[in-house]
Amino acid sequence: MKAVICKEFGPPEKLVVEEVPDPVAGPGQLVIDVRAAGVTFPDALIIENAYQFKATPPFFPGGEVAGTVREVGDGVEGFAVGDSVIGATGITGGFAEQALVNAASTRPMPERIGFAEATGMQYAYGTSHYALKYRGQLQKGETLLVLGAGGNVGLAAVELGKLSGARVIAAASSADKLALCRERGADETINYSTEDLKERTKALTEGRGADVVYDAVGGEYAEAALRATAWNGRFLVIGFTAGIPKIPLNLTLLKGCQIVGVFFGAMMGREPETRDAIVRDLDQMTASGQLNPYVSKRYSLDEAPQALRDLQERRVLGKVVIEP
């Protein structure tokens, strides 16, 4: 099979595409013929050895795939050759024509969506649903501020926030990203490359601030967003595409607010009941047509370096995928 290989840490341009041996399913494993692999910010970090979890070269980037079952390992129940599935490879292994996954990290494809759209149902939509429902306890009628709203994870938060009955303010860095957010349900938008994030949020909420802040960006925007959090608000820490911020903790006292960490990957292993409930919720919303993930661009395996470069330089709208 062909695969994208990181032979040494470095920028996306160091990746190569080569023929490698086909994977073989061991006990408890599946081999999937990959129809689509999601391209995420952790993929861009791991090839530069900048992610919190480490991989040892050579390895294939890619943590989430959708495709059809090619081989079923010993002891695996509930899957058969030809089944359409979503599989989490862990942190590596997805950018290839075939992927080896644990059956426990695989589930049937949701109804009504294609392979490319399905690749975000665990990483992006799983993270956002866990954040908003379980960590932020977002309620109908509350105001949700989403930072990085034009990206894969942020756009999922915009959509799920609207389905929760919240008023959604989408914040992003460009007009085209904000236009997409409005198309996907955002009530208001803030361009934080040209507008003051705190002051604009305050203006849109009549001075109250946002009840829940979903921060997938960090960096210089985190403190401004925390200052725009309402009394008794919840500030959800999702990721740090703009860097890890330093927060003055006196703000939590002055606002009576909470800073809440959202670590979806760790939760999946520690809280299986919550994980399964999230899967059921997302499958139901997808099957009913409430969720229809947006894919802006599809890349071939040979174009994987360009996909990661586009992600790093914030040229991506919503979700992009590799289609072997």
LUMGUTI-128202 format. One record per residue: residue number from 1; z, y, x of N, C-alpha, C in turn; chain. Coordinates in steps of 0.1 Angstrom, whole numbers, plus 5000, padded with zeros to 4 digits. Each point is the difference from the previous one (the first is absolute). Example, Ala and Ser with C-alpha at 12.3 -4.5 7.8 and 13.67 -1.06 7.14 Angstrom:
REM residues 2
(site 1,(5078,4943,5132),(5000,5012,4991),(5000,5012,5009),A)
(site 2,(4993,5011,4996),(5000,5011,5009),(5008,5011,4992),A)
//
This chain:
REM residues 324
(site 1,(5000,4988,5008),(5000,5012,4992),(5000,5012,5009),A)
(site 2,(4997,5012,4994),(5001,5013,5007),(5013,5006,4996),A)
(site 3,(5005,5008,5010),(5013,5007,4998),(5000,5012,5009),A)
(site 4,(5008,5010,4995),(5002,5012,5007),(5012,4997,5009),A)
(site 5,(4999,5003,5013),(5011,4996,5010),(5005,5012,5007),A)
(site 6,(5013,5001,5001),(5007,5009,5009),(5004,4993,5012),A)
(site 7,(4992,5002,5011),(5003,4993,5013),(5010,5007,5008),A)
(site 8,(5001,5013,4998),(5009,5008,5007),(5004,5012,4991),A)
(site 9,(5012,5005,5001),(5004,5011,4992),(4992,5013,5004),A)
(site 10,(4997,5008,4989),(4992,5012,5003),(4994,5005,4987),A)
(site 11,(4991,5009,5001),(4994,5006,4988),(4991,4990,4993),A)
(site 12,(4995,5003,4988),(4992,4991,4992),(4987,4996,5008),A)
(site 13,(4995,5009,5008),(4987,4997,5007),(5002,4989,5010),A)
(site 14,(5012,4996,5003),(5002,4988,5009),(4998,4987,4993),A)
(site 15,(5000,5000,4987),(4999,4987,4993),(4986,4994,5002),A)
(site 16,(4999,4987,4999),(4987,4993,5002),(4999,4990,4988),A)
(site 17,(4988,4997,4997),(4997,4989,4990),(4993,4988,5008),A)
(site 18,(5007,4989,4998),(4995,4988,5007),(5001,4988,4991),A)
(site 19,(4993,4989,5005),(5002,4987,4993),(5012,4993,5006),A)
(site 20,(5008,4995,4991),(5013,4993,5003),(5001,4987,4992),A)
(site 21,(5008,4991,5004),(5001,4987,4992),(5005,5003,4986),A)
(site 22,(4995,4992,4991),(5005,5001,4986),(5015,4996,5000),A)
(site 23,(5008,5007,4991),(5014,4996,4999),(5001,4986,4992),A)
(site 24,(5012,4994,5003),(5002,4987,4993),(5014,5001,4993),A)
(site 25,(5000,4996,4987),(5012,5001,4992),(5011,4990,5004),A)
(site 26,(5011,5004,5004),(5011,4991,5003),(5009,4998,4987),A)
(site 27,(5011,4993,5001),(5009,4999,4989),(5004,5013,4994),A)
(site 28,(4999,5001,4987),(5004,5012,4993),(4990,5012,5001),A)
(site 29,(4988,4998,5006),(4991,5010,5002),(4987,4999,4993),A)
(site 30,(4993,5011,4999),(4986,5000,4994),(4991,5007,5010),A)
(site 31,(4987,4996,5000),(4990,5008,5006),(4992,5006,4989),A)
(site 32,(4997,5013,5001),(4993,5008,4990),(4987,5005,5006),A)
(site 33,(4989,4998,4993),(4988,5007,5003),(5001,5015,4996),A)
(site 34,(5001,5009,5009),(5003,5014,4997),(4988,5007,4994),A)
(site 35,(5002,5005,4988),(4990,5008,4994),(5003,5015,5002),A)
(site 36,(5013,5004,5002),(5003,5013,5003),(5014,5001,5007),A)
(site 37,(5002,5009,5009),(5012,5002,5007),(5004,5015,4999),A)
(site 38,(5011,5003,4996),(5005,5014,4999),(5002,5006,5014),A)
(site 39,(4996,5013,5001),(5002,5007,5012),(5012,5010,4998),A)
(site 40,(5011,4998,5008),(5012,5008,4997),(5004,5007,5013),A)
(site 41,(5010,5009,4998),(5005,5008,5011),(5007,4991,5010),A)
(site 42,(5008,4990,4996),(5006,4991,5010),(4989,4993,5008),A)
(site 43,(4988,4997,4995),(4990,4994,5008),(4996,5009,5012),A)
(site 44,(4999,5013,4997),(4997,5010,5010),(5011,5001,5011),A)
(site 45,(5012,4998,4995),(5011,5001,5010),(5001,4988,5009),A)
(site 46,(4999,4988,4994),(5002,4988,5007),(4991,4998,5012),A)
(site 47,(4987,5004,4998),(4991,4999,5011),(5003,5008,5012),A)
(site 48,(5009,5011,4998),(5004,5008,5011),(5014,4998,5004),A)
(site 49,(5006,4988,4995),(5014,4996,5003),(5010,5011,4996),A)
(site 50,(4997,5007,4989),(5008,5011,4995),(5007,4996,4987),A)
(site 51,(4999,4988,4995),(5006,4996,4988),(5014,4994,5002),A)
(site 52,(5008,5000,4990),(5014,4994,5001),(5000,4985,5002),A)
(site 53,(4990,4993,4995),(4998,4986,5003),(4989,4999,5011),A)
(site 54,(5002,4991,5009),(4991,4999,5011),(4991,4987,5000),A)
(site 55,(4988,5001,5005),(4991,4989,5002),(4996,4999,5014),A)
(site 56,(4997,4988,5005),(4996,4998,5014),(4985,4997,5001),A)
(site 57,(4993,5009,5007),(4985,4997,5001),(4998,4987,5007),A)
(site 58,(4989,4993,4996),(4990,5004,4991),(5004,4997,4985),A)
(site 59,(4997,5008,4991),(5003,4998,4986),(4989,5007,4991),A)
(site 60,(5000,4995,4987),(4991,5007,4991),(5008,5009,4991),A)
(site 61,(4997,5013,4999),(5007,5009,4991),(4998,4996,4986),A)
(site 62,(5008,5006,4991),(4998,4997,4985),(5011,4993,4994),A)
(site 63,(5007,5006,4990),(5012,4993,4995),(4998,4995,4985),A)
(site 64,(4989,5004,4993),(4999,4996,4986),(4985,4997,4997),A)
(site 65,(4998,4988,4995),(4986,4996,4997),(4999,4995,4985),A)
(site 66,(4988,5000,4996),(4996,4994,4987),(4988,4991,5002),A)
(site 67,(5000,4989,4994),(4988,4991,5002),(5002,4987,4992),A)
(site 68,(4993,4989,5005),(5001,4988,4993),(5006,4989,5010),A)
(site 69,(5008,4991,4994),(5006,4990,5008),(4990,4990,5006),A)
(site 70,(5000,4998,5013),(4991,4992,5007),(5006,4986,5003),A)
(site 71,(5013,5000,5003),(5007,4988,5004),(5015,5001,4996),A)
(site 72,(5005,4989,4996),(5014,4999,4995),(5008,4991,5009),A)
(site 73,(5011,5005,5006),(5008,4992,5009),(5009,4991,4993),A)
(site 74,(5006,4991,5007),(5009,4990,4995),(5012,5007,4993),A)
(site 75,(5004,4994,4989),(5012,5005,4993),(4998,5012,4992),A)
(site 76,(4988,5005,4999),(4997,5012,4992),(4997,4996,4986),A)
(site 77,(5007,5007,4990),(4997,4997,4986),(4996,5013,4993),A)
(site 78,(4992,4999,4990),(4996,5011,4992),(4988,5007,5004),A)
(site 79,(4994,4996,5011),(4987,5005,5005),(4990,4989,5002),A)
(site 80,(4987,5003,4998),(4989,4991,5002),(4989,5007,5006),A)
(site 81,(4991,4992,5007),(4988,5006,5007),(4992,5007,4989),A)
(site 82,(4996,5012,5003),(4992,5008,4991),(5008,5011,4992),A)
(site 83,(5013,4999,5000),(5008,5009,4993),(4999,5014,5006),A)
(site 84,(4999,5010,4991),(5000,5014,5005),(5015,5005,5002),A)
(site 85,(5003,5005,5012),(5014,5003,5003),(5001,5013,5008),A)
(site 86,(5012,5006,5000),(5004,5010,5009),(5010,4994,5010),A)
(site 87,(4998,5003,5013),(5009,4994,5010),(5005,5010,5010),A)
(site 88,(5013,5000,5003),(5006,5008,5010),(5000,4992,5013),A)
(site 89,(4994,5005,5010),(4999,4993,5013),(5012,5003,5009),A)
(site 90,(5009,5009,4996),(5010,5005,5008),(4996,5013,5006),A)
(site 91,(4999,5001,5013),(4995,5013,5006),(4986,4999,5006),A)
(site 92,(4995,4987,5002),(4987,4998,5006),(4993,4989,4994),A)
(site 93,(4987,5000,5002),(4992,4988,4996),(4989,5003,4989),A)
(site 94,(5000,5012,4994),(4991,5002,4989),(4986,5004,5002),A)
(site 95,(4997,5007,5012),(4987,5005,5002),(4992,4989,5006),A)
(site 96,(4996,4990,4992),(4993,4988,5004),(4993,4994,4988),A)
(site 97,(4990,4991,5003),(4993,4993,4989),(5009,4990,4993),A)
(site 98,(5011,4995,5007),(5009,4991,4994),(5014,5005,5005),A)
(site 99,(5010,4997,4991),(5014,5004,5003),(5009,4989,4997),A)
(site 100,(5010,4998,5009),(5010,4990,4998),(5013,5007,4995),A)
(site 101,(5005,4995,4988),(5011,5006,4994),(5010,4989,4995),A)
(site 102,(5012,5004,4999),(5010,4991,4994),(4998,5000,4984),A)
(site 103,(5001,4989,4994),(4998,4999,4986),(5011,5008,4993),A)
(site 104,(5012,5001,5006),(5011,5008,4993),(4996,5015,5000),A)
(site 105,(4991,5004,5008),(4996,5015,5001),(4987,5002,4993),A)
(site 106,(4996,4991,4991),(4987,5000,4994),(5002,4999,4985),A)
(site 107,(4992,5007,4992),(5001,4999,4986),(4986,5001,4993),A)
(site 108,(4998,4996,4988),(4987,5001,4994),(4996,5014,4998),A)
(site 109,(4987,5002,5001),(4994,5013,4998),(5003,5005,4986),A)
(site 110,(5004,5013,4998),(5002,5006,4987),(4987,5000,4992),A)
(site 111,(5001,5000,4987),(4988,5000,4992),(4994,5014,5000),A)
(site 112,(4987,5000,4997),(4992,5013,4997),(4997,5008,5012),A)
(site 113,(5004,4996,5013),(4996,5008,5011),(4993,4991,5011),A)
(site 114,(4993,5007,5009),(4993,4992,5010),(5008,4998,5012),A)
(site 115,(4994,4993,5010),(5007,4997,5013),(5004,5012,5007),A)
(site 116,(4991,5010,5001),(5004,5012,5008),(5011,5008,4994),A)
(site 117,(5000,5001,4986),(5011,5007,4993),(5013,4992,5001),A)
(site 118,(4999,4987,5001),(5012,4992,5000),(5008,5001,5013),A)
(site 119,(4994,5004,5011),(5007,5000,5013),(5012,5009,5000),A)
(site 120,(5000,5010,4992),(5012,5009,5000),(5011,4997,4991),A)
(site 121,(4999,4989,4993),(5010,4997,4989),(5014,4996,5006),A)
(site 122,(5000,4995,5013),(5013,4997,5006),(5005,5012,5008),A)
(site 123,(4991,5005,5009),(5005,5011,5009),(5001,5013,4993),A)
(site 124,(4990,5005,4994),(5000,5014,4995),(5008,5000,4986),A)
(site 125,(4995,4992,4991),(5006,5000,4987),(5014,4994,4999),A)
(site 126,(5002,4990,5009),(5013,4993,5001),(5010,5010,5005),A)
(site 127,(4996,5007,5011),(5009,5010,5006),(5003,5011,4989),A)
(site 128,(4990,5005,4994),(5002,5012,4990),(5008,4996,4988),A)
(site 129,(4998,4988,4995),(5007,4995,4988),(5015,4998,5004),A)
(site 130,(5002,4994,5011),(5014,4998,5005),(5007,5013,5002),A)
(site 131,(4993,5009,5006),(5006,5013,5003),(5004,5008,4987),A)
(site 132,(4990,5001,4991),(5002,5008,4988),(5010,4994,4990),A)
(site 133,(4999,4987,4998),(5008,4993,4989),(5013,4996,5006),A)
(site 134,(5001,4994,5011),(5012,4994,5005),(5008,5009,5009),A)
(site 135,(4994,5008,5009),(5007,5008,5009),(5002,5015,4995),A)
(site 136,(4990,5005,4993),(5001,5014,4995),(5004,5000,4985),A)
(site 137,(4999,4989,4993),(5004,5000,4986),(4994,5011,4992),A)
(site 138,(4987,5002,5003),(4992,5011,4993),(5000,4997,4985),A)
(site 139,(5003,5011,4992),(5002,4999,4986),(4988,5008,4993),A)
(site 140,(4997,4996,4988),(4991,5007,4992),(5004,5015,4998),A)
(site 141,(4990,5009,5002),(5003,5014,4999),(5005,5007,5013),A)
(site 142,(5003,4992,5010),(5004,5006,5013),(4987,5005,5007),A)
(site 143,(5003,5008,5011),(4989,5005,5008),(5000,4992,5013),A)
(site 144,(4988,4995,5004),(4998,4992,5012),(4991,5008,5009),A)
(site 145,(5004,5003,5013),(4992,5006,5010),(4996,4989,5010),A)
(site 146,(4987,4999,5002),(4994,4990,5009),(4994,5006,5012),A)
(site 147,(5005,4998,5012),(4994,5005,5012),(4990,4989,5006),A)
(site 148,(4989,5005,5005),(4990,4990,5004),(4993,4994,4988),A)
(site 149,(4999,5007,4990),(4995,4995,4987),(4985,4995,5000),A)
(site 150,(4993,5005,5010),(4986,4996,5000),(4997,4987,5008),A)
(site 151,(5010,4994,5006),(4999,4988,5007),(5002,4988,4991),A)
(site 152,(4999,4988,5006),(5001,4987,4993),(5014,4999,4993),A)
(site 153,(5011,5002,5007),(5013,4998,4995),(5003,5011,4990),A)
(site 154,(4997,5013,5004),(5004,5011,4992),(4992,5000,4987),A)
(site 155,(4988,4996,5000),(4992,5000,4988),(5006,4989,4990),A)
(site 156,(5004,4989,5006),(5007,4990,4991),(5012,5006,4994),A)
(site 157,(5008,5008,5007),(5012,5007,4994),(4996,5010,4989),A)
(site 158,(4989,5007,5002),(4995,5009,4989),(4998,4992,4988),A)
(site 159,(4992,4989,5001),(4996,4993,4988),(5013,4993,4993),A)
(site 160,(5008,4994,5008),(5012,4994,4995),(5010,5010,4994),A)
(site 161,(5001,5012,5006),(5008,5010,4995),(4996,5004,4986),A)
(site 162,(4987,5002,4998),(4995,5003,4987),(5002,4989,4990),A)
(site 163,(4999,4988,5004),(5003,4989,4991),(5014,4999,4996),A)
(site 164,(5009,5006,5009),(5014,5000,4997),(5004,5011,4990),A)
(site 165,(4990,5009,4997),(5003,5011,4991),(5005,5013,5007),A)
(site 166,(4999,5000,5014),(5004,5012,5007),(4989,5010,5000),A)
(site 167,(5005,5013,5003),(4990,5010,5004),(4998,5000,5015),A)
(site 168,(4987,4998,5004),(4997,4997,5014),(4994,5012,5007),A)
(site 169,(5006,5005,5011),(4995,5010,5008),(4995,4993,5013),A)
(site 170,(4987,5000,5002),(4994,4994,5012),(4998,5010,5011),A)
(site 171,(5005,4997,5012),(4999,5009,5012),(4991,4993,5010),A)
(site 172,(4990,5007,5005),(4991,4994,5011),(4995,5011,5008),A)
(site 173,(4991,4997,5010),(4996,5009,5010),(4986,5006,4998),A)
(site 174,(4993,4996,4989),(4986,5005,4998),(4996,5000,4985),A)
(site 175,(4990,5008,4997),(4996,5002,4987),(4994,4987,4994),A)
(site 176,(4993,4992,5008),(4994,4988,4995),(5010,4990,4996),A)
(site 177,(5011,4999,5009),(5011,4990,4996),(5007,5004,4988),A)
(site 178,(5002,5013,4998),(5007,5005,4988),(4991,4998,4987),A)
(site 179,(4987,5002,5002),(4991,4997,4988),(5001,4986,4996),A)
(site 180,(5001,4990,5010),(5001,4986,4997),(5014,4998,4993),A)
(site 181,(5010,5006,5004),(5013,4999,4994),(5000,5004,4985),A)
(site 182,(4993,5011,4997),(4999,5004,4986),(4992,4990,4992),A)
(site 183,(4990,4995,5006),(4992,4990,4993),(5008,4987,4997),A)
(site 184,(5010,4997,5008),(5008,4988,4999),(5013,5003,4992),A)
(site 185,(5002,5013,4995),(5011,5002,4991),(5010,5011,5004),A)
(site 186,(4999,5006,5011),(5009,5010,5004),(5000,5012,4991),A)
(site 187,(5012,5005,4996),(5000,5012,4991),(4998,5013,5008),A)
(site 188,(5006,5001,5012),(4999,5012,5008),(4997,4995,5015),A)
(site 189,(4995,5009,5008),(4997,4997,5014),(5004,5011,5009),A)
(site 190,(5003,4997,5012),(5004,5009,5011),(4992,4997,5012),A)
(site 191,(4993,5009,5006),(4994,4998,5013),(5009,5006,5010),A)
(site 192,(5007,4990,5007),(5011,5005,5009),(4994,5005,5014),A)
(site 193,(4987,4999,5001),(4994,5006,5012),(4997,5015,4998),A)
(site 194,(5000,5005,4988),(4998,5014,4997),(5011,5006,4991),A)
(site 195,(5009,4992,4994),(5010,5005,4991),(5014,4996,5006),A)
(site 196,(5010,5008,4997),(5014,4997,5004),(5005,4989,4990),A)
(site 197,(5003,4989,5006),(5004,4988,4992),(5012,5002,4991),A)
(site 198,(5011,5006,5007),(5012,5002,4992),(4998,5010,4989),A)
(site 199,(4994,5012,5004),(4999,5011,4990),(4991,4996,4989),A)
(site 200,(4989,4993,5003),(4991,4996,4989),(5006,4989,4991),A)
(site 201,(5008,4991,5005),(5007,4990,4992),(5010,5007,4991),A)
(site 202,(5007,5010,5006),(5010,5007,4992),(4993,5008,4988),A)
(site 203,(4988,5006,5003),(4993,5007,4990),(4995,4991,4989),A)
(site 204,(4996,4988,5003),(4995,4991,4990),(5011,4993,4992),A)
(site 205,(5012,5002,5005),(5011,4993,4992),(5010,5011,4995),A)
(site 206,(4996,5012,4999),(5008,5011,4995),(5013,5001,5008),A)
(site 207,(4999,4998,5013),(5012,5002,5009),(5009,4987,5002),A)
(site 208,(4998,4990,4992),(5008,4988,5000),(4998,4992,5012),A)
(site 209,(4988,4998,5004),(4996,4990,5010),(4996,4987,4994),A)
(site 210,(4996,4990,5008),(4996,4987,4996),(5011,4991,4998),A)
(site 211,(5001,4992,4990),(5010,4990,4998),(4999,4989,5010),A)
(site 212,(4988,4996,5003),(4997,4989,5010),(4989,5005,5009),A)
(site 213,(5003,4998,5013),(4990,5003,5010),(4996,4987,5007),A)
(site 214,(4987,4998,5001),(4994,4988,5006),(4994,5004,5013),A)
(site 215,(5006,4998,5011),(4995,5006,5013),(4994,4989,5009),A)
(site 216,(4987,4999,5000),(4993,4990,5008),(4994,5007,5013),A)
(site 217,(5005,5012,5002),(4994,5008,5011),(5010,5003,5011),A)
(site 218,(5012,5005,4997),(5010,5004,5009),(4996,5013,5008),A)
(site 219,(5003,5000,5013),(4996,5011,5008),(5006,5013,4995),A)
(site 220,(4992,5011,5002),(5005,5013,4996),(5001,5002,4985),A)
(site 221,(4994,4991,4992),(5001,5002,4985),(5013,4995,4994),A)
(site 222,(5007,4991,5007),(5011,4993,4994),(5011,5010,4997),A)
(site 223,(5004,5009,5009),(5011,5009,4997),(4996,5010,4988),A)
(site 224,(4987,5004,5000),(4996,5009,4989),(5001,4993,4987),A)
(site 225,(4996,4987,5000),(5001,4992,4987),(5014,4998,4996),A)
(site 226,(5009,4997,5010),(5014,4998,4997),(5006,5013,4994),A)
(site 227,(4996,5012,5005),(5005,5012,4995),(4994,5003,4986),A)
(site 228,(4990,4993,4996),(4994,5002,4987),(5005,4989,4990),A)
(site 229,(5010,4992,5004),(5005,4990,4992),(5010,5006,4990),A)
(site 230,(5000,4995,4988),(5010,5005,4990),(5014,4995,5002),A)
(site 231,(5009,5007,4993),(5014,4995,5000),(5000,4986,4995),A)
(site 232,(5008,4991,5007),(5001,4986,4996),(4986,4993,5002),A)
(site 233,(4991,5005,5009),(4987,4994,5002),(5001,4988,5010),A)
(site 234,(4989,4993,5001),(4999,4989,5009),(4988,5002,5009),A)
(site 235,(5002,5000,5013),(4990,5002,5010),(4997,4987,5006),A)
(site 236,(4988,4994,4997),(4996,4987,5004),(4993,5000,5013),A)
(site 237,(5005,4993,5010),(4994,5000,5014),(4991,4988,5000),A)
(site 238,(4986,5002,5001),(4990,4990,4999),(4994,4997,5014),A)
(site 239,(4996,5011,5007),(4993,4998,5013),(4999,5013,5007),A)
(site 240,(4993,4999,5012),(5001,5012,5009),(4986,5002,5006),A)
(site 241,(4990,5002,4992),(4986,5002,5006),(5000,5013,5008),A)
(site 242,(5008,5009,4997),(5001,5013,5008),(5011,5000,5010),A)
(site 243,(5007,4989,5002),(5011,4999,5010),(5013,4999,4993),A)
(site 244,(5010,4996,5007),(5014,4998,4995),(5007,5013,5001),A)
(site 245,(5005,5005,4988),(5007,5013,5000),(5015,4999,5003),A)
(site 246,(5005,5012,5003),(5015,5002,5001),(5004,5008,4989),A)
(site 247,(5009,4995,4992),(5004,5006,4987),(5014,5006,5001),A)
(site 248,(5003,5012,4996),(5013,5006,5000),(5008,4994,4988),A)
(site 249,(5010,4992,5003),(5006,4992,4989),(5008,5009,4991),A)
(site 250,(5003,5012,5004),(5007,5009,4990),(4993,5003,4988),A)
(site 251,(4986,4998,5000),(4992,5002,4988),(5004,4990,4989),A)
(site 252,(5003,4988,5004),(5004,4990,4990),(5013,5004,4993),A)
(site 253,(5009,5006,5007),(5012,5005,4994),(4998,5012,4990),A)
(site 254,(4992,5009,5005),(4997,5012,4992),(4992,4997,4988),A)
(site 255,(4992,4990,5000),(4992,4996,4988),(5006,4988,4992),A)
(site 256,(5010,4994,5005),(5005,4988,4994),(4990,4989,4998),A)
(site 257,(4991,5000,5010),(4989,4990,4999),(5001,4988,5010),A)
(site 258,(4992,4991,4998),(5000,4988,5008),(4988,4998,5009),A)
(site 259,(5001,4996,5012),(4989,4995,5008),(5000,4985,5000),A)
(site 260,(4989,4994,4995),(5000,4986,4997),(4989,4993,5008),A)
(site 261,(5003,4991,5009),(4990,4993,5007),(4993,4989,4992),A)
(site 262,(4987,4999,5002),(4992,4990,4993),(4993,4991,5010),A)
(site 263,(5005,4988,5001),(4994,4990,5010),(4996,4988,4992),A)
(site 264,(4987,5001,4994),(4995,4990,4991),(4999,4986,5007),A)
(site 265,(4996,5000,5013),(4998,4987,5007),(5013,4993,5002),A)
(site 266,(5011,5007,5003),(5013,4993,5002),(5005,4996,4987),A)
(site 267,(4998,5008,4989),(5005,4996,4987),(4994,4987,4995),A)
(site 268,(4987,4997,5003),(4994,4988,4996),(5007,4988,5004),A)
(site 269,(5005,5000,5012),(5008,4988,5005),(5014,5000,4996),A)
(site 270,(5006,5011,4998),(5014,5001,4996),(5003,4999,4985),A)
(site 271,(4990,5005,4992),(5003,5001,4986),(4988,4993,4992),A)
(site 272,(5000,4987,5000),(4988,4993,4994),(4999,5003,4985),A)
(site 273,(5011,5002,4993),(4999,5003,4986),(4994,5013,4997),A)
(site 274,(5003,5010,5008),(4993,5013,4999),(4986,4999,5003),A)
(site 275,(4996,4993,5011),(4986,4998,5004),(4993,4994,4989),A)
(site 276,(5005,4989,4994),(4992,4993,4989),(4999,5009,4988),A)
(site 277,(5010,5008,4997),(4999,5009,4988),(4989,5011,5003),A)
(site 278,(4999,5005,5012),(4990,5009,5004),(4986,4994,4998),A)
(site 279,(4998,4988,5005),(4987,4993,4998),(4997,4999,4985),A)
(site 280,(5009,4996,4992),(4998,4998,4986),(4996,5014,4993),A)
(site 281,(5007,5010,5004),(4997,5013,4994),(4986,5005,5004),A)
(site 282,(4996,4998,5013),(4987,5005,5004),(4989,4991,4994),A)
(site 283,(5002,4987,4999),(4990,4992,4994),(4998,5003,4986),A)
(site 284,(5011,5004,4993),(4999,5003,4986),(4992,5014,4998),A)
(site 285,(5003,5009,5008),(4994,5013,5000),(4985,4999,5003),A)
(site 286,(4997,4991,5010),(4986,4998,5003),(4992,4993,4989),A)
(site 287,(5006,4989,4995),(4993,4993,4990),(4998,5008,4987),A)
(site 288,(5009,5009,4997),(4998,5009,4988),(4991,5011,5002),A)
(site 289,(4995,5002,5013),(4991,5011,5003),(5007,5013,5003),A)
(site 290,(5013,5000,5000),(5007,5013,5004),(4998,5003,5015),A)
(site 291,(4999,4990,5008),(4998,5003,5014),(4986,4995,5004),A)
(site 292,(4992,5009,5007),(4987,4996,5005),(4999,5007,5014),A)
(site 293,(5005,4993,5011),(5000,5007,5013),(4987,5006,5004),A)
(site 294,(5000,5011,5007),(4988,5007,5004),(4997,4997,5015),A)
(site 295,(4988,4996,5002),(4995,4997,5014),(4989,5010,5003),A)
(site 296,(5002,5008,5010),(4990,5011,5003),(4989,4995,5010),A)
(site 297,(5003,4990,5009),(4990,4996,5009),(5003,4986,5005),A)
(site 298,(4989,4993,5003),(5000,4986,5005),(4993,5000,5014),A)
(site 299,(5007,4993,5009),(4995,4999,5014),(4997,4985,5003),A)
(site 300,(4991,4998,5009),(4997,4986,5005),(5010,4997,5011),A)
(site 301,(5001,4988,5005),(5008,4997,5012),(4997,5008,5012),A)
(site 302,(4987,5002,5002),(4995,5008,5012),(5005,5014,4998),A)
(site 303,(5002,5005,4988),(5004,5014,4998),(5015,5002,4999),A)
(site 304,(5008,4989,5003),(5014,5001,4999),(5006,5011,5009),A)
(site 305,(4995,5002,5013),(5005,5011,5008),(4998,5014,4993),A)
(site 306,(4989,5002,4993),(4997,5012,4994),(5010,5002,4988),A)
(site 307,(5002,4989,4993),(5010,5000,4988),(5013,5005,5004),A)
(site 308,(5005,4995,5011),(5013,5004,5005),(5000,5014,5006),A)
(site 309,(4990,5004,5006),(4999,5013,5005),(5000,5010,4989),A)
(site 310,(4992,4997,4989),(5000,5009,4988),(5014,5001,4994),A)
(site 311,(5007,4989,5000),(5014,5000,4995),(5009,5009,5008),A)
(site 312,(4999,4998,5013),(5008,5008,5009),(4997,5015,4999),A)
(site 313,(4988,5004,4998),(4996,5014,4999),(5000,5005,4986),A)
(site 314,(5006,4993,4991),(5002,5004,4986),(4987,5004,4993),A)
(site 315,(4990,4992,5003),(4988,5002,4992),(4998,4991,4988),A)
(site 316,(5010,4991,4998),(5000,4990,4990),(5005,5005,4987),A)
(site 317,(4993,4997,4989),(5004,5003,4987),(5005,4987,4993),A)
(site 318,(5012,4999,4995),(5005,4988,4994),(4999,4988,5009),A)
(site 319,(4995,4989,4995),(4999,4987,5007),(4987,4998,5007),A)
(site 320,(5000,4995,5012),(4988,4995,5006),(5002,4985,5005),A)
(site 321,(4990,4993,5001),(5001,4985,5003),(4989,4996,5010),A)
(site 322,(5004,4989,5006),(4990,4993,5009),(4995,4988,4991),A)
(site 323,(4986,4999,4999),(4994,4989,4993),(4992,4991,5009),A)
(site 324,(5006,4989,5005),(4993,4991,5010),(4987,4995,4994),A)
//
